[in-house]
């Protein structure tokens, strides 16, 4: 046994969806990241599966959207079945499009967790600053709280138990228990993040409690190829019979996933006692008079749903964080587990990156604290939703349809609005925006709704989140209105000159110098006829020049009809006044930091001062 | 030096776009294919770049469409510039959408040849029946014509010079000239195909001549990052000044490709004498008064255009074939080189596969002969087009716009119609269809126009060519009309029963048995309201049952509004009468073999008898 010691900027414990999503933030940076997992390697299967459009936008921003989309199974329709009047059996009540109009694109797709992990992992492999070590277990942690306020300190000391890469492991035996030696290593890190799941080791070390309860719902879940004459097997199906309920979700490989609650009586069933036959027997009773045979089963399980949230999401002066299942659990029926974990990680990643790059010299803790203030309420709201959803699903309610449509919008994340903070600025003189709506609106703290625009220079259409790659940069998007009009052009010229002014404006943040990526990228979305605008007439900050690459043609967009893909109608959808326009500050995670008047130069400066970047 | 001998079903000489496209036909078969190339490995760069939508449909059918699409650069607009009246300089005359309405999708994308080859190569790697050997040169061929009519014979004897895989090669030195030994091998093959480019070795061995001439056009072509104030650098640009012409095509990596003819005078310039500076000087004169500097150059070349077609595309009783540049050359300006090569290979591949699988017991030569009768006229027409196109491009014609729109349609392949043959059947009593139109119509010998439909069972939209994967199967598509109507349902039931009848109908070809893929797959496209049709009411052949996978839900489609992707309007676009319907026989390469009445059962049988499959 040997003891070695090394330093690292960021230690991520757990290489599941949350850990991999977090690590993806550090591509193309010089931040040293180590991702460890006690497993011997990537797992070939996983239970989570539903991907919401917001999560797919995250994959777009990581550059792996096309691969994931190509493998995903789309969901287009939801069939609602209820008990037949005055008799046994079930009857189709209605078919609802699986669609949220505000999104302008599919709401949900299905891809199994292991493939999602695969693509996120592949995306890390060519980045030498990110290391991944399997067969590695943390066994002790000690944080030196005396230096957690020093930017250059490594206050986190973690002892790891690692497997030597013995021959049997390299050959893919994949079993750490036999024939491999282990050794201990002590690691010093600036930050540590626990993405280590429901039984999180780090959560226990940090003394974070889960608040809430196990519910009395025990579920069976089965992935199988059905052989059945039931007509809606390829639709999402809510089957509510007198004898129980089933949720069916189609997936790839001709399989469907079936969720079936085994209802509680006076004696709660123990998930361990549930057999496959008992699950299928219960399902057959519900789906009667249709047949239900099993062609093949790729996976099945039984579990009791816990609905719990961690008391803290970060500790020790924001040197240690917990992400995903480590701090919240709920039922899998709304397909929120993997999505919420990835979105947690996505919220935290850019903040750690910005701080580790020295981008927030004063009080970086203030920015890092927003991880908890932003994500903990999301988990709490999710669990409140989950309680209602479980009840709704189990009952035969006349309100089912209305509630279902609300649920579709909720699970898409349309109600998430982060509270005011150093990274979310309310408009001047406004102290409270009131409750957030189930709507894709342009509001500080909400995600920038995705929209289609065309590039000014070539009319190629793009959705904006595909363009907002996770480089770590904020974006200032100038919604310029009709800049074929001289007044409006003059207005955004003044704004552009301020944004590019390295002395009195934001030039220090926006102008590329020495090949480094600027921490703030300036974009324009206008609604003028493209050929009435002289591109060269725009200030530098909107089309910067570089010696090697000439002008940057990829910052100016038009809200107009594309050649092949229709019209995005951005101004209309986001309710932006074409006369007034506006400036939207978009955080690196695609959330709106501020919505300002086009000429509110002081407001723009004040936003970045608030984050701590100026 | 050692001499070994081995047998193989198919030898493909040349692993460029044509050879790789051909090899892709043999995935998931038990046909032994060897692909050889004298190069030491895949090339990192290549000159061809434009991909037409038809070629992208081929990639879809090979399952590599998403990867290629994700890397491709779209072209949306074409700007036409002409000389300024009464003075030097140029002026924008108009901007034309780079669109062919009939396609319903982008007409052309840009991806460099090496990436196209990469994806086709990757797609072969997991298929053990397909072997690829670089560093391998054919040195002699001998065909035993006495046995070319015997199905099981190996009449093609080829002597190969191969490099031993010496250490330096494995380590990626990639140079065959030094430090590696070679050895000779004699190979016996059933068929040989030369995809070995403009200087084809096989063409010379087969004594095939190229007819036609070198033109007097010498072109310079440059891929570079421009630094310029010219406003249309990101559009396809036809620049026609008094001093010459330029074609600009935007590509990825901030580059543009520039084609510039160096006009012939009394003394033709030799391409070898053309310098980069001379090319750029000529370009600067044309683009005046705009500036044109070079940021960086990734590739440039100069060449004289040849316009030539081989006298034969196949020889020796259809045991030897020539594909792509080996039998036709023309100017690269219409972006037809790589496309035509891939399409040649796509035409030949399924025929060889079907014959090698024993699917055409009698007179397989008749089917194989259609490769030449179908593809040689395509090459001839292409060269005729190219002559006009070169002239058009070089002149200042008032007809330019009209001619350009025609050219867009022509280069998309909309006029290609293969002549009647054993695989292309004219309607009863019709002996001549007249000239083919520049139109996406449903006509024997033309490519099935791509269209969007939704799956009956789940409303997921698909374009039909994505669904028509290259399994080697023909498809019988029953355009069934509104089958909520009892008469129409009864009609397609009768047709379905015939198609599934193994005694008197086409069941031998259409019904899956013993896990083997049937050589003919039956699909339905109806235009009924989906929930008014009982899926289980359809005959087996439309939704076959398998013990492991239950019913096949992926053969029945509806022409209706999708949830997220609009309406394909197939019946309208293809001008199919909703009352009458029709049956379309689609060949494995996506071309229409026959268009028949829904109840013309004899016609269906006769088609497959004609091919030689019955």
Interface residues (C-beta under 8 A of the other chain):
Chain A: X66 X67 X69 X70 X74 X76 X77 X95 X97 X98 X99 X105 X106 X225 X226 X227 X228 X229 X231 X233 X234 X235 X250 X254 X293 X295 X296 X454 X455 X457 X458 X459 X460 X461 X531 X534 X535 X536 X547 X548 X549 X550 X551 X553 X562 X563 X564
Chain B: X66 X67 X69 X70 X74 X76 X77 X95 X97 X98 X99 X105 X106 X225 X226 X227 X228 X229 X231 X233 X234 X235 X250 X254 X293 X295 X296 X454 X455 X457 X458 X459 X460 X461 X531 X534 X535 X536 X547 X548 X549 X550 X551 X553 X562 X563 X564
